[in-house]
Amino acid sequence: MRWSARFESRRFVIEQDEAAGFYLYVFSGETCTHDYLQDTFEHAVDQANQVFGVPANAWTTGGH
């Protein structure tokens, strides 16, 4: 599963990896500038909010 959000000048992607958890990727343009591994989707959303200010309601499914 994949979720995406746009906030300020960045694009954010959360991808589920069944074996590892949920990866949060942060993009500036086409360059991935940060990545985080979290145990749950909720933790990944919280990480994006705490570090970058991404609102929880900004996430949509799909996204590239």
Secondary structure, DSSP 8 states (H G I E B T S, - for coil): -EEEEEETTEEEEEEEETTTEEEEEEEETTEEEEEEEESSHHHHHHHHHHHH---GGG-EES--
